[in-house]
């Protein structure tokens, strides 16, 4: 549990932090309104998470209940979000609003030593940045959940607390639940083996039943990819950058993480090849530098890339012109091009990885061996292409269909 602090003092501290982070003036104005009302509600009381919950209940009860369809619902979202930010700031000393947040989480005293040791073990085991970041998010949610119930150290977690926390994930997809359960199971196992908890909670977690992927993955046809390429303007520096990234994704099948971290030293211009160590798998990958990719890179590096000491090929176009943060999805770059191409859609899972799926589909339809496709895409498991990308190859799916014998008595 964090130190005791009055509500109005905590609200004042948070407001100062929001100002320091240079929030959008309109957003800051809305948050200030919520903090002012919460201070009036319980300013002289010692802050606790249940107090924030009581404030929200009273607020929306006075306004006639919770609305989900009209303009008022957007106002409610700010109230929920502001109180949530206040809870995180109280428990962890952070304001996590931007995607490029790089600060360190200050774990509450009761969880600090064990959680920092656990995360350190993940780093030593070579787990990816993305996995460690997801783990922090799940553990943070768990601590907030427990704080609301007066639990401030792992030793006091019961099976009932564990079950209630899992139920809070009811809104997620089966795959999303399975991912969080996997992270939680590993965390609980560490706590139990290191005697931070007495109950083997990892064994009490349910096993989500996920029979493969729930949906057929999305992909783009050759015509759609050509339309995307032609929609990327190649005049402005940002346009040249977007086009070069799209070429690397569509023709070489590189993951966006590897494109984001691509170094100038990774490109061998004489041998016409790109050599990287994949961010996701940690395995080396060497790919031929196609003519389109080569000229797109040259056009950006010579005519669009700012003068910078960054070793990365792709950098921000605002000072100090450094590399993109490792957790940046770069979706804002692609979304603008998709909108111009007229194929952007909120209803489908379109993104940078769609280029990778589309390349695999094209290769499958050209009857390229699956082992070769896995080699091109740098899979850690050679069977991935067979288990996954075959699902989006309609032509090969038809080959898998069984010819059913139609009996004479059915024909009539």
Number of C-alpha atoms within 10 A of each C-alpha: 17 15 10 12 15 15 24 21 15 21 24 15 14 23 18 11 15 18 12 9 12 9 14 10 10 9 11 14 12 15 21 18 14 19 24 16 15 21 19 12 18 17 18 13 14 15 22 19 21 13 17 20 15 12 18 18 14 12 18 14 11 10 11 8 11 15 14 11 8 8 9 12 13 12 13 17 11 16 23 15 14 19 21 17 18 25 22 20 20 26 22 20 18 20 20 14 12 9 10 13 13 11 10 9 18 15 21 21 15 16 18 15 12 20 19 14 13 19 17 12 13 16 13 9 9 10 15 15 15 13 13 17 12 15 22 16 14 18 18 18 15 16 24 21 18 20 20 16 12 14 18 19 19 20 16 15 16 15 14 8 15 17 14 12 15 16 10 11 14 10 9 11 11 16 16 12 19 17 15 18 20 15 18 20 18 13 20 22 18 20 23 17 11 12 14 18 19 15 18 18 20 19 11 13 17 12 11 14 10 11 8 9 11 10 7 12 16 16 25 20 13 14 9 14 20 13 17 21 20 14 18 22 16 20 13 12 18 19 19 23 28 23 26 26 24 27 21 24 23 25 16 20 24 25 21 23 17 17 22 22 21 21 17 14 13 17 20 13 11 6 9 13 15 21 17 19 15 20 18 17 13 13 12 11 16 14 18 16 21 16 10 13 21 19 13 21 25 15 19 25 19 11 15 20 21 20 13 14 10 15 15 18 20 27 23 16 16 8 9 13 16 18 19 16 16 15 15 14 17 18 12 9 17 20 17 15 23 20 13 15 18 12 15 17 12 7 6 10 13 20 19 23 18 19 27 24 23 25 26 27 27 17 16 21 14 9 10 13 13 19 16 13 22 18 17 18 21 22 18 14 11 16 13 15 23 15 10 16 21 19 17 18 20 12 12 15 11 9 9 9 8 7 7 6 6 8 8 7 6 6 6 5
